[in-house]
Each structure stands twice: as C-alpha cells, then as structure tokens.
Amino acid sequence: MLVIILSLIVGTLLVYISRYNFQPVSVNLGFTVFSGIPLFYVIVSSFVIGLILSYFVSLIRSVSTSFILHGKNVEIKKNKEEVLELAKRVHQLEIKNEKLGKDSGIEPGDRNAL
C-alpha cells in the first residue's frame, strides 16, 4: 500500500514538473553540446543519476561495514578460544594443586579464606 501511495506522489510530481518545464535547453557535457532537450528530461535524468550515485555510495559503505564486522567477529571468536584455553589451564593447575596438597599431608583450611 505504501508503494502505491509513493508511486502516486512521485507520478504527480513528475506530471507537474513536465507540464511547466518543457522548454528546450542546451546541455554542455565537456566537448559535446546537446541542444533542444526539454528541461523536464534534464531534471528527471539528474534526479535518477543522483539516486544511482547515492545507491553506490551506500553500497560501498555497507560492504565496508560488513568487512569491519567480520573482522570483529573473528577477533571475538579468537578471544573466546583463548579464554577457554586459559580456563582449562586453570582447572589443570587446580587439580595439580590439590594433588600437591594431599601429598604433603597439609590439610587445606577454609577454601574461601584469603
């Protein structure tokens, strides 16, 4: 429904622009001159070219953002693996510490004490 409403609004604007801007103009593109082109065509083509350029800028920005996010995800995954390895190492050291405590005959005190 929204697309239909926007289409009607854009169509109305195009009809208004074409009705009152149909004078022939000359367009200079570098060394080439186009003469006798209705002003309406110049306005609409400028608008379409602007839309296309803004789409490409947006596309480049979104691709750049996706590369940045991919790099961050790889870094997070690497850090999670490092945390897992460190947790395994801590667990192994705790087991080794318990074995050393039992072998020496010293009873551990309160585990929560400093």
MMTF fields as JSON, N, C-alpha, C and O atoms, coordinates in Angstrom:
{
  "mmtfVersion": "1.0.0",
  "mmtfProducer": "UNKNOWN",
  "numBonds": 455,
  "numAtoms": 456,
  "numGroups": 114,
  "numChains": 1,
  "numModels": 1,
  "chainsPerModel": [1],
  "groupsPerChain": [114],
  "chainIdList": ["A"],
  "bondAtomList": [4, 2, 8, 6, 12, 10, 16, 14, 20, 18, 24, 22, 28, 26, 32, 30, 36, 34, 40, 38, 44, 42, 48, 46, 52, 50, 56, 54, 60, 58, 64, 62, 68, 66, 72, 70, 76, 74, 80, 78, 84, 82, 88, 86, 92, 90, 96, 94, 100, 98, 104, 102, 108, 106, 112, 110, 116, 114, 120, 118, 124, 122, 128, 126, 132, 130, 136, 134, 140, 138, 144, 142, 148, 146, 152, 150, 156, 154, 160, 158, 164, 162, 168, 166, 172, 170, 176, 174, 180, 178, 184, 182, 188, 186, 192, 190, 196, 194, 200, 198, 204, 202, 208, 206, 212, 210, 216, 214, 220, 218, 224, 222, 228, 226, 232, 230, 236, 234, 240, 238, 244, 242, 248, 246, 252, 250, 256, 254, 260, 258, 264, 262, 268, 266, 272, 270, 276, 274, 280, 278, 284, 282, 288, 286, 292, 290, 296, 294, 300, 298, 304, 302, 308, 306, 312, 310, 316, 314, 320, 318, 324, 322, 328, 326, 332, 330, 336, 334, 340, 338, 344, 342, 348, 346, 352, 350, 356, 354, 360, 358, 364, 362, 368, 366, 372, 370, 376, 374, 380, 378, 384, 382, 388, 386, 392, 390, 396, 394, 400, 398, 404, 402, 408, 406, 412, 410, 416, 414, 420, 418, 424, 422, 428, 426, 432, 430, 436, 434, 440, 438, 444, 442, 448, 446, 452, 450],
  "bondOrderList": [1, 1, 1, 1, 1, 1, 1, 1, 1, 1, 1, 1, 1, 1, 1, 1, 1, 1, 1, 1, 1, 1, 1, 1, 1, 1, 1, 1, 1, 1, 1, 1, 1, 1, 1, 1, 1, 1, 1, 1, 1, 1, 1, 1, 1, 1, 1, 1, 1, 1, 1, 1, 1, 1, 1, 1, 1, 1, 1, 1, 1, 1, 1, 1, 1, 1, 1, 1, 1, 1, 1, 1, 1, 1, 1, 1, 1, 1, 1, 1, 1, 1, 1, 1, 1, 1, 1, 1, 1, 1, 1, 1, 1, 1, 1, 1, 1, 1, 1, 1, 1, 1, 1, 1, 1, 1, 1, 1, 1, 1, 1, 1, 1],
  "groupList": [{"groupName": "MET", "atomNameList": ["N", "CA", "C", "O"], "elementList": ["N", "C", "C", "O"], "formalChargeList": [0, 0, 0, 0], "bondAtomList": [1, 0, 2, 1, 3, 2], "bondOrderList": [1, 1, 2], "singleLetterCode": "M", "chemCompType": "L-PEPTIDE LINKING"}, {"groupName": "LEU", "atomNameList": ["N", "CA", "C", "O"], "elementList": ["N", "C", "C", "O"], "formalChargeList": [0, 0, 0, 0], "bondAtomList": [1, 0, 2, 1, 3, 2], "bondOrderList": [1, 1, 2], "singleLetterCode": "L", "chemCompType": "L-PEPTIDE LINKING"}, {"groupName": "VAL", "atomNameList": ["N", "CA", "C", "O"], "elementList": ["N", "C", "C", "O"], "formalChargeList": [0, 0, 0, 0], "bondAtomList": [1, 0, 2, 1, 3, 2], "bondOrderList": [1, 1, 2], "singleLetterCode": "V", "chemCompType": "L-PEPTIDE LINKING"}, {"groupName": "ILE", "atomNameList": ["N", "CA", "C", "O"], "elementList": ["N", "C", "C", "O"], "formalChargeList": [0, 0, 0, 0], "bondAtomList": [1, 0, 2, 1, 3, 2], "bondOrderList": [1, 1, 2], "singleLetterCode": "I", "chemCompType": "L-PEPTIDE LINKING"}, {"groupName": "SER", "atomNameList": ["N", "CA", "C", "O"], "elementList": ["N", "C", "C", "O"], "formalChargeList": [0, 0, 0, 0], "bondAtomList": [1, 0, 2, 1, 3, 2], "bondOrderList": [1, 1, 2], "singleLetterCode": "S", "chemCompType": "L-PEPTIDE LINKING"}, {"groupName": "GLY", "atomNameList": ["N", "CA", "C", "O"], "elementList": ["N", "C", "C", "O"], "formalChargeList": [0, 0, 0, 0], "bondAtomList": [1, 0, 2, 1, 3, 2], "bondOrderList": [1, 1, 2], "singleLetterCode": "G", "chemCompType": "PEPTIDE LINKING"}, {"groupName": "THR", "atomNameList": ["N", "CA", "C", "O"], "elementList": ["N", "C", "C", "O"], "formalChargeList": [0, 0, 0, 0], "bondAtomList": [1, 0, 2, 1, 3, 2], "bondOrderList": [1, 1, 2], "singleLetterCode": "T", "chemCompType": "L-PEPTIDE LINKING"}, {"groupName": "TYR", "atomNameList": ["N", "CA", "C", "O"], "elementList": ["N", "C", "C", "O"], "formalChargeList": [0, 0, 0, 0], "bondAtomList": [1, 0, 2, 1, 3, 2], "bondOrderList": [1, 1, 2], "singleLetterCode": "Y", "chemCompType": "L-PEPTIDE LINKING"}, {"groupName": "ARG", "atomNameList": ["N", "CA", "C", "O"], "elementList": ["N", "C", "C", "O"], "formalChargeList": [0, 0, 0, 0], "bondAtomList": [1, 0, 2, 1, 3, 2], "bondOrderList": [1, 1, 2], "singleLetterCode": "R", "chemCompType": "L-PEPTIDE LINKING"}, {"groupName": "ASN", "atomNameList": ["N", "CA", "C", "O"], "elementList": ["N", "C", "C", "O"], "formalChargeList": [0, 0, 0, 0], "bondAtomList": [1, 0, 2, 1, 3, 2], "bondOrderList": [1, 1, 2], "singleLetterCode": "N", "chemCompType": "L-PEPTIDE LINKING"}, {"groupName": "PHE", "atomNameList": ["N", "CA", "C", "O"], "elementList": ["N", "C", "C", "O"], "formalChargeList": [0, 0, 0, 0], "bondAtomList": [1, 0, 2, 1, 3, 2], "bondOrderList": [1, 1, 2], "singleLetterCode": "F", "chemCompType": "L-PEPTIDE LINKING"}, {"groupName": "GLN", "atomNameList": ["N", "CA", "C", "O"], "elementList": ["N", "C", "C", "O"], "formalChargeList": [0, 0, 0, 0], "bondAtomList": [1, 0, 2, 1, 3, 2], "bondOrderList": [1, 1, 2], "singleLetterCode": "Q", "chemCompType": "L-PEPTIDE LINKING"}, {"groupName": "PRO", "atomNameList": ["N", "CA", "C", "O"], "elementList": ["N", "C", "C", "O"], "formalChargeList": [0, 0, 0, 0], "bondAtomList": [1, 0, 2, 1, 3, 2], "bondOrderList": [1, 1, 2], "singleLetterCode": "P", "chemCompType": "L-PEPTIDE LINKING"}, {"groupName": "HIS", "atomNameList": ["N", "CA", "C", "O"], "elementList": ["N", "C", "C", "O"], "formalChargeList": [0, 0, 0, 0], "bondAtomList": [1, 0, 2, 1, 3, 2], "bondOrderList": [1, 1, 2], "singleLetterCode": "H", "chemCompType": "L-PEPTIDE LINKING"}, {"groupName": "LYS", "atomNameList": ["N", "CA", "C", "O"], "elementList": ["N", "C", "C", "O"], "formalChargeList": [0, 0, 0, 0], "bondAtomList": [1, 0, 2, 1, 3, 2], "bondOrderList": [1, 1, 2], "singleLetterCode": "K", "chemCompType": "L-PEPTIDE LINKING"}, {"groupName": "GLU", "atomNameList": ["N", "CA", "C", "O"], "elementList": ["N", "C", "C", "O"], "formalChargeList": [0, 0, 0, 0], "bondAtomList": [1, 0, 2, 1, 3, 2], "bondOrderList": [1, 1, 2], "singleLetterCode": "E", "chemCompType": "L-PEPTIDE LINKING"}, {"groupName": "ALA", "atomNameList": ["N", "CA", "C", "O"], "elementList": ["N", "C", "C", "O"], "formalChargeList": [0, 0, 0, 0], "bondAtomList": [1, 0, 2, 1, 3, 2], "bondOrderList": [1, 1, 2], "singleLetterCode": "A", "chemCompType": "L-PEPTIDE LINKING"}, {"groupName": "ASP", "atomNameList": ["N", "CA", "C", "O"], "elementList": ["N", "C", "C", "O"], "formalChargeList": [0, 0, 0, 0], "bondAtomList": [1, 0, 2, 1, 3, 2], "bondOrderList": [1, 1, 2], "singleLetterCode": "D", "chemCompType": "L-PEPTIDE LINKING"}],
  "groupTypeList": [0, 1, 2, 3, 3, 1, 4, 1, 3, 2, 5, 6, 1, 1, 2, 7, 3, 4, 8, 7, 9, 10, 11, 12, 2, 4, 2, 9, 1, 5, 10, 6, 2, 10, 4, 5, 3, 12, 1, 10, 7, 2, 3, 2, 4, 4, 10, 2, 3, 5, 1, 3, 1, 4, 7, 10, 2, 4, 1, 3, 8, 4, 2, 4, 6, 4, 10, 3, 1, 13, 5, 14, 9, 2, 15, 3, 14, 14, 9, 14, 15, 15, 2, 1, 15, 1, 16, 14, 8, 2, 13, 11, 1, 15, 3, 14, 9, 15, 14, 1, 5, 14, 17, 4, 5, 3, 15, 12, 5, 17, 8, 9, 16, 1],
  "groupIdList": [1, 2, 3, 4, 5, 6, 7, 8, 9, 10, 11, 12, 13, 14, 15, 16, 17, 18, 19, 20, 21, 22, 23, 24, 25, 26, 27, 28, 29, 30, 31, 32, 33, 34, 35, 36, 37, 38, 39, 40, 41, 42, 43, 44, 45, 46, 47, 48, 49, 50, 51, 52, 53, 54, 55, 56, 57, 58, 59, 60, 61, 62, 63, 64, 65, 66, 67, 68, 69, 70, 71, 72, 73, 74, 75, 76, 77, 78, 79, 80, 81, 82, 83, 84, 85, 86, 87, 88, 89, 90, 91, 92, 93, 94, 95, 96, 97, 98, 99, 100, 101, 102, 103, 104, 105, 106, 107, 108, 109, 110, 111, 112, 113, 114],
  "secStructList": [7, 2, 2, 2, 2, 2, 2, 2, 2, 2, 2, 2, 2, 2, 2, 2, 2, 2, 2, 2, 7, 7, 7, 3, 3, 3, 3, 3, 3, 6, 6, 3, 3, 3, 3, 3, 3, 3, 2, 2, 2, 2, 2, 2, 2, 2, 2, 2, 2, 2, 2, 2, 2, 2, 2, 2, 2, 2, 2, 2, 2, 2, 2, 2, 2, 2, 2, 2, 2, 2, 2, 2, 2, 2, 2, 2, 2, 2, 2, 2, 2, 2, 2, 2, 2, 2, 2, 2, 2, 2, 2, 2, 2, 2, 2, 2, 2, 2, 2, 2, 2, 2, 2, 2, 6, 7, 7, 7, 7, 7, 6, 6, 7, 7],
  "xCoordList": [0.822, 0.0, 0.873, 0.584, 1.946, 2.856, 3.528, 3.748, 3.851, 4.488, 3.531, 3.951, 2.263, 1.273, 1.149, 1.099, 1.101, 0.992, 2.219, 2.096, 3.408, 4.635, 4.695, 5.162, 4.232, 4.205, 3.285, 3.615, 2.148, 1.213, 1.805, 1.647, 2.474, 3.091, 4.195, 4.26, 5.062, 6.148, 5.569, 6.056, 4.545, 3.907, 3.308, 3.424, 2.667, 2.084, 3.174, 3.015, 4.273, 5.389, 5.984, 6.317, 6.115, 6.651, 5.722, 6.196, 4.421, 3.465, 3.558, 3.554, 3.639, 3.739, 5.011, 4.989, 6.132, 7.407, 7.384, 7.883, 6.814, 6.815, 5.889, 6.153, 4.83, 3.859, 4.427, 4.204, 5.155, 5.618, 7.084, 7.578, 7.787, 9.208, 9.501, 10.316, 8.85, 9.039, 9.79, 9.792, 10.429, 11.179, 12.443, 13.068, 12.82, 14.068, 15.288, 15.324, 16.286, 17.521, 18.712, 18.562, 19.874, 21.117, 21.888, 21.982, 22.434, 23.207, 24.629, 24.863, 25.585, 27.002, 27.642, 27.682, 28.148, 28.871, 30.29, 30.558, 31.167, 32.54, 32.592, 32.246, 33.022, 33.128, 31.862, 31.754, 30.905, 29.673, 28.555, 28.403, 27.777, 26.645, 25.382, 25.293, 24.415, 23.103, 22.14, 21.984, 21.504, 20.581, 19.169, 18.974, 18.204, 16.806, 16.24, 15.206, 16.885, 16.382, 15.411, 15.729, 14.233, 13.286, 13.855, 14.518, 13.595, 14.108, 13.636, 14.351, 12.451, 11.91, 12.839, 13.083, 13.367, 14.267, 15.573, 16.135, 16.039, 17.267, 17.048, 17.899, 15.908, 15.605, 15.48, 16.074, 14.712, 14.479, 15.775, 16.07, 16.545, 17.795, 18.788, 19.516, 18.837, 19.711, 19.282, 20.118, 17.981, 17.454, 17.803, 18.22, 17.632, 17.932, 19.425, 19.812, 20.261, 21.712, 22.104, 22.964, 21.497, 21.763, 21.349, 22.064, 20.208, 19.771, 20.743, 21.078, 21.19, 22.129, 23.454, 24.001, 23.973, 25.234, 25.098, 25.998, 23.976, 23.79, 23.645, 24.073, 23.041, 22.936, 24.327, 24.612, 25.196, 26.541, 27.344, 28.096, 27.204, 27.893, 27.394, 28.184, 26.09, 25.514, 25.989, 26.275, 26.076, 26.544, 27.992, 28.34, 28.83, 30.24, 30.346, 31.148, 29.543, 29.568, 29.112, 29.694, 28.081, 27.595, 28.6, 28.755, 29.283, 30.315, 31.471, 32.002, 31.86, 32.921, 32.538, 33.354, 31.31, 30.83, 30.803, 31.136, 30.411, 30.381, 31.782, 31.968, 32.786, 34.159, 34.64, 35.32, 34.296, 34.687, 34.043, 34.705, 32.751, 32.057, 32.631, 32.74, 32.998, 33.598, 34.921, 35.206, 35.721, 36.98, 36.754, 37.491, 35.735, 35.427, 34.945, 35.295, 34.143, 33.654, 34.799, 34.811, 35.765, 36.936, 37.722, 38.18, 37.882, 38.619, 37.896, 38.538, 36.578, 35.798, 35.931, 36.088, 35.869, 35.999, 37.379, 37.5, 38.42, 39.773, 39.904, 40.528, 39.315, 39.383, 38.601, 39.024, 37.465, 36.701, 37.499, 37.482, 38.203, 39.042, 40.176, 40.526, 40.743, 41.82, 41.303, 41.981, 40.101, 39.512, 39.263, 39.495, 38.795, 38.545, 39.849, 39.886, 40.909, 42.202, 42.731, 43.279, 42.566, 43.015, 42.199, 42.744, 40.894, 40.065, 40.496, 40.52, 40.836, 41.34, 42.645, 42.856, 43.52, 44.819, 44.631, 45.323, 43.719, 43.44, 42.915, 43.308, 42.019, 41.463, 42.57, 42.596, 43.477, 44.588, 45.485, 45.938, 45.748, 46.584, 45.887, 46.542, 44.563, 43.835, 43.924, 44.105, 43.798, 43.926, 45.333, 45.504, 46.327, 47.722, 47.953, 48.663, 47.361, 47.499, 46.865, 47.425, 45.704, 45.049, 45.912, 46.038, 46.507, 47.367, 48.585, 48.985, 49.178, 50.341, 49.951, 50.72, 48.765, 48.303, 48.063, 48.359, 47.542, 47.29, 48.588, 48.706, 49.57, 50.842, 51.658, 52.399, 51.534, 52.338, 51.73, 52.402, 50.505, 49.871, 49.28, 48.739, 49.357, 48.791, 47.335, 46.987, 46.495, 45.068, 44.76, 45.175, 44.043, 43.678, 42.688, 41.81, 42.844, 41.935, 40.655, 40.2, 40.098, 38.876, 39.188, 40.084, 38.475, 38.751, 38.384, 38.947, 37.447, 37.02, 37.852, 37.687, 38.762, 39.593, 40.693, 41.08, 41.182, 42.272, 43.553, 44.599],
  "yCoordList": [-1.183, 0.0, 1.256, 2.233, 1.205, 2.346, 2.594, 3.743, 1.518, 1.652, 2.338, 3.173, 1.988, 2.611, 4.104, 4.922, 4.454, 5.866, 6.646, 7.743, 6.079, 6.757, 6.868, 7.879, 5.852, 5.911, 7.018, 7.736, 7.155, 8.219, 9.604, 10.517, 9.75, 11.043, 11.373, 12.496, 10.404, 10.629, 10.912, 11.798, 10.175, 10.412, 11.798, 12.457, 12.241, 13.585, 14.643, 15.615, 14.455, 15.404, 15.419, 16.483, 14.246, 14.196, 14.886, 15.576, 14.713, 15.378, 16.888, 17.627, 17.349, 18.791, 19.364, 20.405, 18.655, 19.13, 19.122, 20.055, 18.084, 18.0, 19.035, 19.515, 19.376, 20.316, 21.736, 22.451, 22.135, 23.52, 23.702, 24.829, 22.613, 22.71, 21.967, 21.044, 22.36, 21.668, 22.536, 22.215, 23.628, 24.489, 23.767, 23.049, 23.941, 23.315, 24.061, 25.291, 23.276, 23.848, 23.163, 22.123, 23.742, 23.148, 22.606, 23.249, 21.414, 20.766, 20.604, 20.003, 21.144, 21.039, 19.952, 20.057, 18.898, 17.828, 17.783, 17.081, 18.528, 18.594, 19.234, 20.406, 18.476, 18.999, 18.769, 19.247, 18.042, 17.73, 18.645, 18.895, 19.136, 20.007, 19.355, 19.032, 19.165, 18.661, 19.839, 20.455, 20.149, 21.287, 20.804, 19.783, 21.555, 21.242, 20.157, 19.576, 19.867, 18.853, 19.539, 20.592, 18.953, 19.556, 19.585, 18.642, 20.655, 20.828, 19.717, 19.344, 19.188, 18.09, 16.881, 16.252, 16.549, 15.398, 15.637, 14.711, 16.843, 17.179, 17.042, 16.509, 17.524, 17.444, 16.003, 15.612, 15.198, 13.802, 12.991, 12.18, 13.201, 12.444, 12.822, 11.956, 14.084, 14.491, 13.815, 13.371, 13.743, 13.094, 11.604, 11.074, 10.926, 9.491, 9.239, 8.297, 10.062, 9.899, 10.117, 9.404, 11.075, 11.29, 10.099, 9.722, 9.501, 8.303, 7.146, 6.442, 6.956, 5.869, 6.087, 5.147, 7.304, 7.59, 7.4, 6.861, 7.84, 7.659, 6.19, 5.768, 5.392, 3.949, 3.315, 2.481, 3.709, 3.146, 3.549, 2.732, 4.766, 5.196, 4.385, 3.955, 4.18, 3.381, 1.935, 1.32, 1.389, 0.024, -0.13, -1.113, 0.835, 0.793, 0.869, 0.157, 1.727, 1.857, 0.561, 0.155, -0.093, -1.323, -2.464, -3.28, -2.531, -3.557, -3.308, -4.25, -2.058, -1.714, -2.093, -2.633, -1.811, -2.151, -3.658, -4.135, -4.414, -5.87, -6.437, -7.393, -5.86, -6.31, -6.001, -6.821, -4.845, -4.473, -5.417, -5.883, -5.701, -6.607, -8.018, -8.694, -8.466, -9.792, -9.854, -10.846, -8.798, -8.76, -8.791, -9.453, -8.074, -8.069, -9.444, -9.891, -10.122, -11.459, -12.457, -13.32, -12.339, -13.227, -12.965, -13.905, -11.699, -11.354, -11.873, -12.378, -11.756, -12.254, -13.765, -14.298, -14.465, -15.92, -16.332, -17.273, -15.616, -15.917, -15.695, -16.497, -14.605, -14.316, -15.342, -15.709, -15.81, -16.851, -18.142, -18.816, -18.488, -19.687, -19.526, -20.477, -18.337, -18.078, -18.191, -18.745, -17.665, -17.765, -19.225, -19.634, -20.011, -21.429, -22.162, -22.986, -21.869, -22.497, -22.103, -22.938, -20.838, -20.393, -21.037, -21.373, -21.213, -21.882, -23.334, -23.848, -23.997, -25.375, -25.419, -26.303, -24.46, -24.413, -24.165, -24.781, -23.285, -23.015, -24.27, -24.6, -24.974, -26.208, -27.252, -27.93, -27.379, -28.322, -27.932, -28.8, -26.63, -26.186, -26.411, -26.739, -26.236, -26.509, -27.988, -28.333, -28.853, -30.294, -30.619, -31.399, -30.032, -30.255, -29.731, -30.359, -28.59, -28.012, -28.925, -29.12, -29.479, -30.411, -31.64, -32.113, -32.162, -33.343, -33.029, -33.846, -31.854, -31.466, -31.278, -31.619, -30.739, -30.547, -31.871, -31.99, -32.864, -34.173, -34.932, -35.664, -34.762, -35.467, -34.918, -35.668, -33.631, -33.045, -33.295, -33.075, -33.737, -34.024, -32.802, -32.914, -31.662, -30.443, -30.364, -30.433, -30.216, -30.104, -28.682, -27.736, -28.52, -27.145, -26.569, -27.268, -25.288, -24.615, -24.249, -24.955, -23.173, -22.674, -22.277, -21.468, -22.826, -22.571, -21.136, -20.579, -20.546, -19.197, -18.133, -16.942, -18.565, -17.595, -17.088, -17.737, -15.913, -15.349, -15.885, -15.527],
  "zCoordList": [0.0, 0.0, 0.0, -0.691, 0.792, 0.87, -0.479, -0.864, -1.195, -2.51, -3.487, -4.288, -3.42, -4.31, -4.011, -4.93, -2.741, -2.355, -2.807, -3.352, -2.582, -3.01, -4.53, -5.056, -5.235, -6.703, -7.188, -8.132, -6.553, -6.932, -6.669, -7.48, -5.554, -5.227, -6.229, -6.729, -6.527, -7.485, -8.872, -9.575, -9.265, -10.56, -10.663, -11.696, -9.594, -9.576, -9.706, -10.445, -8.993, -9.096, -10.509, -11.03, -11.123, -12.48, -13.478, -14.381, -13.331, -14.219, -14.041, -15.025, -12.809, -12.542, -13.159, -13.816, -12.931, -13.466, -14.992, -15.622, -15.589, -17.054, -17.682, -18.785, -17.006, -17.568, -17.638, -18.615, -16.604, -16.53, -16.911, -16.922, -17.224, -17.564, -18.863, -18.882, -19.931, -21.201, -22.212, -23.4, -21.774, -22.667, -23.148, -22.369, -24.391, -24.872, -24.316, -24.279, -23.886, -23.346, -24.006, -24.648, -23.848, -24.336, -23.141, -22.096, -23.32, -22.257, -22.757, -23.805, -21.999, -22.345, -21.495, -20.269, -22.154, -21.47, -22.046, -23.021, -21.435, -21.93, -23.295, -23.444, -24.304, -25.656, -26.468, -27.597, -25.904, -26.614, -26.138, -24.942, -27.089, -26.767, -27.301, -28.486, -26.431, -26.819, -26.75, -25.696, -27.854, -27.854, -28.17, -28.83, -27.688, -27.936, -27.044, -27.372, -25.93, -24.99, -24.032, -23.479, -23.831, -22.884, -21.465, -21.033, -20.763, -19.403, -18.474, -17.545, -18.711, -17.911, -17.948, -16.918, -19.151, -19.27, -18.516, -17.93, -18.531, -17.812, -16.302, -15.59, -15.827, -14.385, -13.942, -12.938, -14.679, -14.295, -14.405, -13.527, -15.466, -15.597, -14.5, -14.014, -14.102, -12.992, -11.695, -10.908, -11.485, -10.286, -10.267, -9.236, -11.413, -11.496, -11.314, -10.621, -11.922, -11.759, -10.296, -9.779, -9.634, -8.207, -7.366, -6.438, -7.674, -6.95, -7.142, -6.19, -8.373, -8.652, -7.927, -7.351, -7.947, -7.245, -5.738, -5.094, -5.178, -3.731, -3.38, -2.306, -4.276, -4.04, -4.012, -3.153, -4.954, -4.979, -3.744, -3.213, -3.285, -2.064, -0.872, -0.031, -0.805, 0.278, 0.2, 1.227, -1.007, -1.196, -0.745, -0.09, -1.092, -0.68, 0.842, 1.446, 1.458, 2.917, 3.589, 4.595, 3.049, 3.675, 3.515, 4.424, 2.374, 2.195, 3.158, 3.746, 3.321, 4.263, 5.692, 6.439, 6.061, 7.402, 7.611, 8.696, 6.587, 6.739, 6.91, 7.663, 6.219, 6.418, 7.835, 8.451, 8.344, 9.708, 10.718, 11.645, 10.539, 11.452, 11.382, 12.405, 10.185, 10.048, 10.817, 11.489, 10.716, 11.46, 12.967, 13.698, 13.426, 14.86, 15.313, 16.405, 14.485, 14.84, 14.926, 15.804, 14.011, 14.06, 15.338, 15.988, 15.702, 16.923, 18.165, 19.086, 18.201, 19.341, 19.445, 20.543, 18.308, 18.326, 18.844, 19.628, 18.398, 18.857, 20.361, 21.055, 20.868, 22.302, 23.115, 24.211, 22.595, 23.295, 23.387, 24.417, 22.304, 22.332, 23.345, 24.044, 23.421, 24.38, 25.819, 26.684, 26.069, 27.406, 27.758, 28.895, 26.799, 27.04, 27.362, 28.276, 26.622, 26.898, 28.277, 28.997, 28.641, 29.963, 31.078, 32.13, 30.855, 31.863, 32.032, 33.15, 30.93, 31.017, 31.791, 32.622, 31.513, 32.2, 33.696, 34.508, 34.075, 35.491, 36.156, 37.275, 35.462, 36.028, 36.238, 37.265, 35.273, 35.419, 36.589, 37.336, 36.757, 37.87, 39.209, 40.197, 39.253, 40.496, 40.865, 42.033, 39.872, 40.131, 40.615, 41.552, 39.99, 40.398, 41.812, 42.598, 42.138, 43.474, 44.523, 45.602, 44.206, 45.144, 45.37, 46.5, 44.302, 44.445, 45.302, 46.131, 45.112, 45.908, 47.373, 48.272, 47.611, 48.989, 49.687, 50.876, 48.998, 49.582, 49.822, 50.805, 48.927, 49.069, 50.24, 50.874, 50.534, 51.6, 52.974, 53.981, 53.047, 54.319, 54.981, 56.081, 54.371, 54.937, 54.524, 53.346, 55.543, 55.267, 54.849, 55.517, 53.758, 53.38, 54.37, 54.877, 54.636, 55.543, 54.83, 53.93, 55.23, 54.605, 53.146, 52.901, 52.225, 50.799, 50.418, 49.476, 51.145, 50.822, 51.499, 51.232, 52.389, 53.099, 52.186, 51.214, 52.531, 51.746, 52.2, 51.657]
}
